[in-house]
Amino acid sequence: MKRADFPVKSFTIAGIDISEYRIVYGKGDEYAASELCDFIKSACGIRLVKMQSKGAFSHEIRVGRVNETDKVKAEVDTLGDDGYAVIYDDAALYISGKTHSGVLYGVYTFIEDKLGFRFLSSKITAHNGVSDVGIPADINETYTPPFINRDTYWYDSFELKFAARRKLDGTGGRADSPYISSVLYAGGFVHTLPRLAGTSTAPDAQPCLTDPAVYEKVIGNVRDLLRKNPKAKIISVSQNDSYPGGLGCQCENCRKIDDAEGTPMGSLLTFVNRVANDIKDEFPDVYVDTLAYRYTRKAPKHIKPADNVIIRLCSIECCFAHPLESECPANKEFASDIEAWSKISKNLFIWDYTTDFLYYVNPFPNLKVLRDNEEFFARHNVIGMFEQGNGQSYSAEFGELRAYLISKLLWDPYMSEAEYYKNMDEFLRLYYGDGWRYIREYIDKTSEKAKELHLGIYDRADKTLHAVNNDGQIELGFATEMSELWDKALEAADAEHYDRVERSAQQIRSALLYLKRGMRESTEQAKILYGTLKKHGITYFREGVPMPADEDGSRALID
């Protein structure tokens, strides 16, 4: 292929054509250099020579901490662990960071922001059409993300190379990454106390937190897990799963602490702080992670988390149609809780929710509150984000779009509203093709409809689409209108984009079929829905519930 056949027609650094450059990388940064080399080739057709070297060429791209000038070293030394610097100095372009992860994130930022590539999903990388790339001689860009732990927990983002490209370092569902420094756990990720204590794992069965025997069992197992997992940075000591109304242990000793602290978090945090104190000498770099979840969500009056304790505040009761910082009653209460925790917790993490867990396939119109909420978290001293989505299957809703936008927000929670919607529109255009504007219209209208009521994570389509009138009757008009928008998007799609549009269109097909579930033809239509979902590799349609074995069980999809 000729250079003119590649998307980038002109590429210069400090006025010098890219063909004059060599890539020189530091020890441990060969992968970052290889990624940069490959994407420069994909952009303009030129494969640069790359080498680990302390020698000097006339024009270099220096990847990692190699041949640093005093200016570059001073800038890099100010960065956080995941931060990067892109600086031109001494006839060289530096892409560097304090850590190897930071270097790689700097390379990916350069590939996206300068070369125009977009990592849309684990299978799809697209180019945004930029044809002229000119890196000025005065470039001096540095950035450190405010969130040190970033995880979307969407199925497609579990692929390790793609997760690194999206700058996700959480390990929910992932193995230890060979590309970046992952945030690894010793033992389970959540709801670990029953296993650590050897007590019942049934929901709402909570161990007694003032029983000396329970503590000795837990601390012994914690030490054992950490000794067996020397790379671990976090160990979870967190309450068992709970339904609304759960209370924790109600013995006299636990109640005494809880009453004094005004919350069942009193006895839990007393217990967790004790664990954290008892392990800190042997494991000085390990954090003890516990949930502020359901009945423990409220911060205590007097006790503060130890410096090596992570409080992971969970938003499960919130409304996801309205921003947290709004007049929505459920969200005002949560906002009050996060404000209280942010004043006393040095390591505040959030467990947020980004899908309908009752119907993975159905619409979950929260895309217009994501930016506001991530900024709210960042402003309240949150440093870690776990955005739980559909981690069990590819999505027939907006799994790829949602993971893409969330990962961008986790990297830059202070992005402007205009930038957020620019990212959304660009994804829709590149991923869905010519009919993308119909899909954007669908997003706008379903988001506005959801705001008329509230949106929870276990809602059915009649509530999500506000399809019940004042007389309690189902109205199909709005859902039908939304289905027609997807019809138009499908009509506009070419062969490259058709399957992607068809897969995401199943969200409104499923919702409309749920609203029609009492009609005679619904059983046959459920079989059609089943076949389409199977065609697109959907393996779970509800949290913990796999797709029916065959079409004879397809009614389960709409009941």
N, C-alpha and C positions, 0 to 999 in steps of 0.2 A: 504493500500500500504506500502511496505517496503521502507526504506530509499534508497536502491539501485535502486528503480523504479523512483526516481526523478532525474532531470537533474544534480543537484549539488551533487556530491558524497562525497566531503570533504569540510568542511567549518569551518575555525578556525579564531579566533580573538586573536591576541597576543599569538598564539600557543595553545590557549584553545578552545576545541570543542564548537561549537555554542550551543549545548544542555545544557551547564553549565551557560548560560547567562539568565538574566531577562531584560525585557524592562521597564524602568522607565521614565515617561514623565512628563513634566511641565504643569502647568495650561494653557488650551487653545490649547494644542498640542495632544489631544487624537486621532484625526483623523490621524495625521501624524504617530503616534505610531501604529495605527491599520493597516494602509497601509504597514508599515514596517513589522509588524507581519505576515500579510497575505502573503506577497511576500517571506518572509523567509520560511514560510510553503510550498509555491508553489515551492521554489527552492530545498529544501532538506527534506521536509516532517516533519519538527519539528515545532510545534507551541509553541512559547515561552510565558511564563506568562508575562502579562503587567499590570502595575498599576501606578497610580499617587501617588507618595510616596516620602517622605524625608528620609526614612530609607535607610539602606545600605545593599546590598547583596555582595557576594564575587566577582561576575562578572556581570557588568551591561552594557546595551546599554542605554545611557541617551539621550532622545529625547527632545529637547527644553532646556530652561534655568532652569535646575534643577541640584542641587548639584554641581554647577560649581566650579572647581578649579581656582586659580588665573591665571594660564596659559591659561585656556580655556576662562575665562572672558575677559582677555586682548585681545585675538584674536577676539572674537565675537564682542567686542566693536569697532573694526576697520572696520566692515562690513557696506555696504550699506543696505538699507531696504530689498532688495531681495537676499542679499548675504547669504552664508551658510559656516559652518565650520564642518569638519570631523576630529576629533582629538582623539588620545588615550592618556589618562593621568589618573593616580591614579587608575589603574586597571579597567578603564571603557572606553568604546568607546562613545564619544560625537558626536551627530549629531544635530547641533544647528544653530541658526541664531538670528539676532537682532529682527526680527518680526516673527509672526506665518507663514507668507508666506515663509520667508527665511528658516525656519525649514522644511517646507514641501518640498521646492525645494531641500534642502539638502538630505532629505529622498529619493526623486525620483532620484537624481543623484547617490546615493548609490545603489538603486535598479537597475539602468541601468548600471553604470560603474563597480560595484563590483559583483552583482548577475547575470547580463547578460540578464535582461529582456528588451524588446523593445516595446514601445507603438506606434505601427504602425498606428493605426486608432482608432476611438471610439469603434469599434467592435473587433479589433484584437490586442492582446498582444502576442508576441512570445518570445522565448528564443533563444539566439545565440549559445548555445551549450557548454558554459564554464562548466567544471565539477569540477574544484578545485578552491575554493575561500579561500585565505589566507590574512587576514587583518593584516599588520605588527604592532608591538608595537610602532613604530616610526612614524605612519601616522599622518600627519599634513597638511590637505588640506583646503584652504580657497578660496572663489571666490565671487566676486560681478559682476553681468553683467553690461556692459556699457549702455545698453538700459533699461530705467526704465519703458517703456511702450512698450509691445510686442503683436502684433495682426496679425494673418495671414489672417483673413476674408475668410477662406474656409469653406464650409458648414459643413463638418464633424467635424471641430474643434469647433463648437458652443456648443457641448455637454460639460457641465460644468466640469465633473470629468476628461474627457480626456484633456480639455484645461488646467486644473491645472497640469496634468501629463506632458504636453508639455510645461509648464511654460509660458503660455500665459495669460496676465493679462488685455488685452484690452477688451472692451465691445461692439465692433461692432457686433450686432446681438445676444449678450448674455445678460442674466439677471445678477443681482448681484450674484456673486459666493459665495456659502457657504464655499468654501474650501480655497480661497486665498483673498487677498485684491485687489479688482477690481478697475480699473480706471473708475469711474462713471461720467456721464455727467448729467447736469441739462438741460432738454430740448433736442433738436435735436442734432445729431452728426455733421452735416455739412450743408452748404447752408442755414443758419438760419436767415440771416438778413431780407429777405422779410417777414418772419413770425413774427420776433421781431418788425419790423417796420410797419406791417400791409399793405405792398405794394404787388405788383404783384409777383407771384412766377414763371411766365413764364421765360424760359431760356433767359439770357442776360437782363432781366428787373432788373436793379440795383437801389436801393434807393439812393437819394441824401444824401451824407455824410456830407454836410455842412448846411443842413436844421435844424434849432433848433427844429422844431416840430418832425422830425424824431428821433433826438437824445433823446428827452424826452420820446418818445414812447418806444424806444429800452431800455434805462436805467431802465425805470419802469418795463418792462417785464423781464429784466435780474434779477433785485432784487426779483421780484415775484417768478421766477423760482427757484432761489437759496434758498429762504426762504421755499419753498415747498419741496425742495430736499436737506436736510441738510447733507446728506452723499456725495453729489457731490463734485468732486475735480476739474472739468473743466466745463466751459460753452462756447459753440461755438458762436462766433459773426463773421460769415464768409459770404463772398459774395455769391450771387445766382450762380447757375450753369451757365456755359458759353460755347459758341461755339468758335472755332478759329476766331479771329477777333473782339471779344468782347472788349469794351472799358470802361465800367463803366459810371458813370454820367458825362455828358459833360457840365454841367453848368459852368458859369464863375468862381465861387468860388472854385469848385472842380478842375477845370482845372488849376487854379492859383497854387494850392498846388502841383498838379501832375507835372506841368512844372518845378517848382522849384526843385522837387525831382527826376526828370528824369524818373518817372514811375507812373502809376495809383495807385501803392501801397502807394504813398504819402498820398492821402486823406483817404484811407482805414486805414492805420496804425495810422494816426492822430486820427481818430474816435475811433479805438480799444484801443489805449493808454488812451484816455479819459475815456472810460468805465472802463478799468482796474484800473485807478487811483481813480475813484469815488466809486468803490466797495471794495477796498482793506482793509479799516478799518473795515467794517462790516463782510467781508469774507476774512480774511487774508491768508487762506490756499487754495483759489480758483485761478485757472489760466483761463485766457481768451484765447481761441483758435481761430486763424484765418488762412485762407488759403493764401499761395502764389501760385496762380493757374492761368494758362493761362496769362491774361493781367496784373496780379499783381505779376508775378513770380520774376521779377527783384527787387533787393533790392534798397531802396531809398538812395539818396546821403548823407543825413544829419540826418534824423530821425532814432532813434534806438528803438527797441521794449522795452517796460517797463519790469521790472524784473518778473512781473506776467503775461506776455503775451507769448503764444506759437505761434511760426511761423511754420505752417505745409506746407512745400514745396512739390509741386506735380510734378511728373515726367511724366505726361501724353503725352508730345510731344516726349519723348525719343525713341531711338532705343533699343530694348531689345534683339537683337542678338549680340551686342557688349558691352563690359564693358563701364561704364560711363567714366572711365579714359582711353580713347583711342582716336584715330584720327577720330572717327565717328563724323561728323559735328554736328548732333543734340545733341549728348552727350557732346561734348566739350562745347557747349553753356550752357547746364544744369550744368556741372561741374563748370563752371565759376560762375554761380548763387549761387551754394551751398557754394563755397568758400567765396563769398561776404557775404552771410547770416551768415556763421559760425563765421565771425569776429565781428558781431554786436548783434547776438541773443544768449541770455543765455539759452533759451529753444527751441532748434531747433528739430522739428519732421519732418518725411518724410511720404508722401503718395505715395506709389509705386504701380505698377500694374503688375500682374503675370498671366494673362490669356488673351485669345482672346475673347473680349466681344461681338464681332459680331457673333462668332460661338464657344460657350463654348465647343462643342464636338471636335473641330478640334485641331490639334497639335499647341503647342505654345513653340517652342524650345528655351527656355531661361535658361535651367537648368545649362548651363556652364558659365553663367555670374553672377549667384546669389551670389556666394561666393565673387567674386571681388567687386561687388557693395556693399554688406553689410560691408565689410572691409572699403571701401571708405567712406561710411556714418559714421562709427565709428571714423575714423581718422579725420573727419571734424566736430567733436563735436556734432553729432546728438545724442539725448537721447531718442527718441521715434520713433517707426516704426509701420506703418499701411500698411500691404502688401495686397492690395485688390486682391482677386481672385473671383472664382465663389462661392458666398455666398448664392445662391438661390437654389442649387440642388446638389445632389451627382454628381460626375464627371465621364464622360466617357473618360477623357483624363488621366492625372496624378495627380488628385486632392490630393489623400492621400500622394503620394510621394512628391509632391511639398510642401504641408503643413508640412510634417515631416522635410524635409531639411530646409525649411525656419525657422521653429521653432528652430531648432538646431543652425542656423546662428544668429537668434535674441538673443539667449542665449550666443553664443560665436562667434561674428563676426570676430574674429582674428584666427579662426581655420585654420590650414594649408590646402593647396590644397590636399595633400595626405589624410588627415583626412576627408575632405569633400567627396572625391570619395570613401573612405572606407565606410562612412555612406550611400552613394548612393547604392553601390554594396550590402551592407548588407541588406538594405531595399528591393532591387529588389529580392534578394535570398529568404528572409523570406516571402515576400508578394506574389511573383509570382511563386515561386517554381523552378523546374529544368530547365525551359526554360529561366531563367532570363538573361543569357548572350546574347540571341538574342535581348532582350529588351534593354540591355545596348548598343548593337551595333546600334540599331535603334536610341537611344538618341544621340550617337556620330555622326552618319551620318546626321541626321536631323539638329543637331546643326551646323555642318560644312556647310551644304547647306544653312541654314538661313543666315550665315555670308557673303555669296556671294552678298546678297543685304542688306536690313534692315528689321527689324521686329517691326511693330506697333501693337497696341492693338485692331485695327479694320480691320485687314488684312484678305483677303480670301486665300484659300489654294493655288491658283495659284502663289501668291507672297510668302507665307510662305515656300513652297516647291520649289520655283524658277522653276516653271513648264512651263514658257512661253519662247520660243526660240526667237532668234533675228528677226525672221519673224513674230512674234506675234502669233505663233501657239502653242497650248497646247501639251506638251510632257508628256507621261504617264510613261516613263521608270523608273524614280526614285521612284515615288509614288508606282508603282507596286512592285519594289524591296523591299520597306519598308513594304508593305502589306505582302509580302512573309516571312519576318522576324517574323511577328506576327503569321503567319500560323505555323511556326516552334515552336514558343513559346507555342502555343495551343497544338500542337502535343506532346510536352514534359510535359504538365501540368497534374498533377494527379487530383483526384476528389476534394481535398481540395482547390486547387489553380485555377481550371479551370475557374470558374465564374469571378474571379478577372482579369485573363488574357483576357477573352472574353470582359469584360466591357471596359478595357483600349484599347483593339484592335479597338474599334469603332472609335477612333480618326483618324486612317488611312483609315478605311472603309468610313467614312464620307468625308474625304478629297478627296479620290480617286473618290468617287461618285460625288462630286462637280465638279471635273475636267471632268467627263463624262456626265455632266448634259444635254448636248444637244443630247446624244445618245438615241435611241429608247427604250432601256431596262432600262433606268435610273429611270423611274417612278415606275416600279415594284421593282427595287432594293431599292428605297427610302422607300417603304412599308416594306421591310425586315429590313432595318435599323431602321425604326420606331418601329417595333415589338421588336427588340433586345434592344433598348434604354428603352422602357417601361418595359421590363422584368427586367432590372437592376435598375429600380426606378429613372430614369432620368426624372425630371419634368420641367426643363427649358433648352432650347437649345441655347438661346441668351439672353443677358442682358435685363431683364424685359419682356421677351417673353416666355410664357409657351409652353410646347409641344402641338402640335395639338391635338384636342379632339379625333380624330380617324385617321386611316390610310389614309382616303381620303384626309386629309390635309398634308400628309407626304412630298409632293413636297417642302413645305416651309423649310424643313431641308436642302435642297441643292440649293435653289435659293438665 
